[in-house]
Structure formats: structure tokens, C-alpha cells
Amino acid sequence: MHADLPRFSVDVLLPPAIMDTDTIIPISVRSRFTFNANVHGNCTLYFHRGDMPSHFETSKEIQGIANFKVPMSQVRVYRWWSDLKLRVIVTDNGTELSYAVEKEIIIQEPHSDVFQLKQIVSRRGVNGLNYTTSVKLMKNGKSPGIAGTLFFNVTYHDEAVLKCMQANPQHDYDYIKKSQSFFSAQTHFGVNGVAEVSFPVHSTTEKIEWSVGYNADAKLFYQLYLEQQSKYMLWMQFSGAELEVGKVIEISVATMQPIYGLITMEVYNGNTMVDFVSKTVIHQSNLTMNLALTNDMVPLSYIVVSHVTKDGYILSDSAYIDVDGLPMKNKMDLQHNSTSVVKPGDYVGINITTDPYSTVYLMVGNEGNRLLETENDILPREIAEIVTLSDGRSFKPNRTDELPTACVEWTPVQTTTPQNWYPGSK
């Protein structure tokens, strides 16, 4: 006579995250028979690492469930967290059957938040005019979610041409006097991490070095050479730095003298113009232009505002802006007609739906491709000679042995109060 012994299951519940700063590790073990009855017996925990013998074990009675509180001090004897395992053995008293389960124990080191500052509006500096730019504080690659204060410092390198007076005027000569001065202030950022940095620029300043920091967690340094102010000058100012796709930003444009005629704004991403705005002005030296931020402007765009005077002088200003958003707005859907196991030699129909005139790359792999043997390599010409588009036309790839190169993500380079001064003053 043959009889099957009853079977039971063992489930081990661990905390979602175990930190090495924890004092205990709570572990719950549950065990039930297949006929939905609790297992009554003994439960033992073993901690081990690789082939090393267990340095800590503990047991207690189980009646369907057993809860343990393992001191972290007992686990620290392994010194290294990698390859740490927990083995649980439950033995039923009635049948003397034992069942073992093993779990990997991942103990995380405490980590500190990573803060980063970047300049999201990069523009030129002009002697005698306030320099204004925008920076963004990020926490672990995202907006910080809290408001706070940034501190910035400016070092001015001034050069002035002075005349050295002699007893005999014929011996008077000019010389260049170099000097340094300093400026410190603070600015505030919102929950999005965006802040405006603005400071005055002397008329004799040749170069400025400025830095901005958030406590001791993030710092940014920049060096900027100044341009001389001229009556044929145009400059722009951003009203806000919410540079996200879907936002509309207001750009203020000012000139030294009133202008007449057409003023244009061109927006480039790489070598491609992604937007163009024009406006006719009559005897104006201050005006505003609106720019709607689109996916085509992600991640970096270059803005040029220009005007040609009646005398033929070209007035222009430019700035780089970081635009947050998803550059890939083309949605693609892939379906195939196979509902069962495909045998060697069988054909699989694949239907790819995407925007018109999109270039589609198709790559297929199998488990054999994970092996290092060259005979398992899969070449594009062995996969498909032709890709049929949904509109009935056919497209043959020009290059069958190459895949598209990975996108290159642009990262900005790192860069930096007189009394009674405030943003907006000149």
C-alpha cells in the first residue's frame, strides 16, 4: 500500500529594506499544509555567507507562524554584506517532515542625499549692466521639493586706464591700474529648485569670477569675461526660469536707443531651427516676446534675438537654456502574430506602428546569443531583409551591420553685496 505524505509550504517575510543602522531584523515565518492547516513544530534560522558555516542560529516553536527579532550585532560578524543568506528550516512534529527555504539578505549602507547645482540660463555679461542668470538645485537628480537659500560670491577683476601726471606735461603717460573687489549676497529657490542670481557689474570690469553654493552640499563656479557697452546694443532678460516643456516664458528685450522695424527671435537645437518669432516695433527701446517651450527644445537650446537698424547695424543677444522634458514624443507600438512556441524555420509576422516617415530599427536575439561562441552570433542580414511599414511601402536599411549610436546627453560645465544693492538696480 502506498500513501502520500502531506505537504506544507514555508513563507519568509523580510522587511522591505534592511539598513546597517538597524538594531534588529524582524523576520516572520509562516507555514501551512496544502489542506489549509497550520504546521505545528520547530522553526530554525541560519545565517551564512557563501560556503562559510553559520555563525548564528536561533530556533523557536511554530504554530502556523513564528516571529523572530534577530539582533543586527549577530549579523555584523560577517563584516561583508555580499552573498549573505538566510536559511529557514521548518520541521512538523506530527510527520517529522522538514522543509527548507533560503533567502538572500540585502543590507543597505546609509546614503546621504546628493545635491547638484547647474546653470540653466547661460548668457553674456556687459559692463555697467546687472548680470542675471538662473540656476537650479537638484536633489538626487530631481527637484528638491523644499524651498531654501543659496549664497553666492563675486570677484571683480577691474582694469582702468589712468593718466600719470608729471611736472612736465610732455612726460605725462597713461597706465593700466588693476584692482579686485568682492560682492556677496543670497538668493532664494522654490520647491522646484530654481533661483535667480543677479549682481551688478562695474563699467571697468574686465572679468568676473562667481560662485553659488547650497550649504556645503553643492557648489558651482563660473568665470565670465565682459563686453564693452555700446549705443548699438541689445540685450534680453528672462522673466522666469520655469524651463519645462509646455511652459511659456516671457523674454524682455531692451536696447540703448529706440528702434524701428522688425525684431526676430530664433531658437536652435543643435543645427536645427525649432522656432521663429518676429515682431514689428516703432520707436521702442523696451518690449517683450513670448516663447512656448516644446519637446524639440530638449535638452539644450540656443536663443538669438536680433534687429537690423536703419543704419545697417546688427543688434543681437543670445543665451543657452536648459529645457526639461522628454525629447522622444514619437510613440511606437509593436505586435506579432505568434501565440505559441515558434519552431526553427517558422516565420513570425511583426507589425510596428509609429509616426509617418519614422526610421525603424529591428533587432532580434535569443538565449544562444548570451554565449560567447561566435557560431551563436545573430547578424542583421539573418533576421530580416526587408521591413514592411504599415502604409504598405517597403523600406530597406542602407546599413545592415550597424545599429544607431546612443544619444549623447549634454551636461553643462561647472562655474560662481555692495551695500544697499538689490536685484534689478543698476
C-alpha positions, 0 to 999 in steps of 0.5 A: 500500500502506498500513501502520500505524505502531506505537504506544507509550504514555508513563507519568509517575510523580510522587511522591505529594506534592511539598513546597517543602522538597524538594531534588529531584523524582524523576520516572520515565518509562516507555514501551512499544509496544502489542506489549509492547516497550520504546521505545528513544530520547530522553526530554525534560522541560519545565517551564512555567507557563501560556503562559510558555516553559520555563525548564528542560529536561533530556533523557536516553536511554530504554530502556523507562524513564528516571529523572530527579532534577530539582533543586527550585532549577530549579523555584523560578524560577517563584516561583508554584506555580499552573498549573505543568506538566510536559511529557514528550516521548518520541521512538523512534529506530527510527520517529522517532515522538514522543509527548507527555504533560503533567502538572500539578505540585502543590507543597505549602507546609509546614503546621504542625499546628493545635491547638484547645482547647474546653470540653466540660463547661460548668457553674456555679461556687459559692463555697467549692466546687472548680470542675471542668470538662473540656476537650479538645485537638484536633489538626487537628480530631481527637484528638491521639493523644499524651498531654501537659500543659496549664497553666492560670491563675486570677484571683480577683476577691474582694469582702468586706464589712468593718466600719470601726471608729471611736472612736465606735461610732455612726460605725462603717460597713461597706465593700466591700474588693476584692482579686485573687489568682492560682492556677496549676497543670497538668493532664494529657490522654490520647491522646484529648485530654481533661483535667480542670481543677479549682481551688478557689474562695474563699467571697468570690469574686465572679468568676473569670477562667481560662485553659488553654493547650497550649504556645503552640499553643492557648489558651482563656479563660473568665470565670465569675461565682459563686453564693452557697452555700446549705443548699438546694443541689445540685450534680453532678460528672462522673466522666469526660469520655469524651463519645462516643456509646455511652459511659456516664458516671457523674454524682455528685450531692451536696447540703448536707443529706440528702434524701428522695424522688425525684431526676430527671435530664433531658437536652435537645437543643435543645427536645427531651427525649432522656432521663429518669432518676429515682431514689428516695433516703432520707436521702442527701446523696451518690449517683450516676446513670448516663447512656448517651450516644446519637446524639440527644445530638449535638452539644450537650446540656443536663443538669438534675438536680433534687429537690423537698424536703419543704419545697417547695424546688427543688434543681437543677444543670445543665451543657452537654456536648459529645457526639461522634458522628454525629447522622444514624443514619437510613440511606437507600438509593436505586435506579432502574430505568434501565440505559441512556441515558434519552431526553427524555420517558422516565420513570425509576422511583426507589425510596428506602428509609429509616426509617418516617415519614422526610421525603424530599427529591428533587432532580434536575439535569443538565449544562444546569443548570451554565449560567447561562441561566435557560431551563436552570433545573430547578424542583421542580414539573418533576421530580416531583409526587408521591413514592411511599414504599415502604409504598405511601402517597403523600406530597406536599411542602407546599413545592415551591420550597424545599429544607431549610436546612443544619444549623447546627453549634454551636461553643462560645465561647472562655474560662481553685496555692495551695500544697499544693492538689490536685484534689478538696480543698476 
